Amino acid sequence: AKRNNPDVIYYNTINFCVYYNNYYLEFDFHGIYDFNNANYY
């Protein structure tokens, strides 16, 4: 679920990445990945 380039918002039917409150979050079947802190929630 990790993306190599946090400057690009990636979207398809499996993954949905958004910038929110200065955090880059990725939503997918495995949960949310916080690129700023490199942790899954």
Secondary structure, 3 states (H helix, E strand, C coil): CCCCCCCCCCECCCCEEEEECCEEEEEECCEEEECCCCEEC
